[in-house]
Amino acid sequence: MSRLVVVSNRCTVPRAGSAPGGLAVALNAALRESGGIWFGWDGSIADSTRRVPQRDDVDGIRYATVPLQKRDYEDYYKGYANRVLWPLFHYRIDAMQFQPEFREGYRRTNEYLARKLMHVLEDDDVIWVHDYHLIPLGHDLRSAGVDSRIGFFLHIPFPPFDVLRALPGYVHILWSFCAYDLIGFQSDNDLRNFIDCIERGTGAVVDDDGNISWGYRRSRAGAFPISIDPREVRDMVGNGRDVKTVRRLQQSLHGRPLVIGVDRLDYSKGLPDRFLAYERMLDRYPETVGDVVYLQVAQPSREDVPEYNALRLELEGIVGEINGRFAEFDWMPLRYLNKAYARPTIMNFLALARVGLVTPLRDGMNLVAKEYIAAQNPDDPGVLVLSEMTGAAQELDSVLRVNPHDHDGIADAILTALKMPLEERVERWQHAHAVITGNDIFNWSERFLRQLRATART
Ligand code: F6P
């Protein structure tokens, strides 16, 4: 079997013996099977960079990593990736901060990463590139003479044509995809948007099976909804680790039902609307005042990108306002935690919650939604309230789906979830759980790699 080379923007070399997260578990399995290697940015910023990548071998997985120079971090990572592509691909033209030097930094850094990756590649490798930071990487590798199979998977949404074309030079981005043999998206919706964009933006022709004819090259595109390892989640819930923390949370509820949200602090997650919807519930249904606790974990993210800092300040204002209006000396309606917790702790928090609140304005998939389902006690499961604008909602049709802009609708859904009888909770949960076990993270990577390996070599 040809060796697999995984390429992602961030490539954090784990400490030996530490537990990898969901995506790493699936990719590690595939890497081990093929004797492969994971390549990417090590997360550091350095004045000068080494000629060849740093090699590490941890728990049987090989890593090759490189630092970024300050200018590349600013223009490529903070600039083009996170202030241009991230908002645009989440349908937020208004939040896009396009600057020509960001675009130049994106081009320059992808070329730099391709040059470094060339030190690692062998002839017959199968290369799997991940996410929006690296769209041009395939083209840069082809220009350097790589004729291996190269696949690309986009973890975030792909926007409709009228949104994409707000990006100066969008046609160039679209043409970059033609270097890939297989292009994967989270959902049929993203796939349809992509096909429409390349047909209208480049004149490429796509048949009903997703085969793309770019004129001189052929690719294939498909939907590959990413997932989790539900057994890993159940193990974390059942293993008794963090028992003290979880017990403290439980005791602090004094028998009140828990509503939980767990997100990176990101404007795509819809947190201001979510908080206002919860406030609407307290306003409209006075019986809930004093009788429910909403815990929101908002893990700090991209803190040196200005839009993220502005969001943090906005959220602090809304939380202060809600708690100021409704709190009592012995009850706080909204516990807002702007910090990160270890994965097992989060899984145990999810398991305790009667309602999982996942209401992004736009999300490629949203794995917390799936983790919430996997963490539940099958005999007494909680209810997931899930935004229709997530990839997860296209799969999980038995959960309570809401419009994340509709405060009344979310308020009603939380109340419905709180009051839902056991029998209905179990029935809805069983359907959702079957979807997740039917397509877990291992199915996802196997399906993508099987199709990539089956494509004809260019
Ligand atoms: O969901 C997209 C993504 O880029 C993930 O790959 C990553 O784990 C997460 O967002 C956090 O992003 P960053 O690497 O910018 O901290």
Residues whose N, C-alpha, C, O or C-beta is under 5 A from the ligand:
A	BS01	F6P	R10 H155
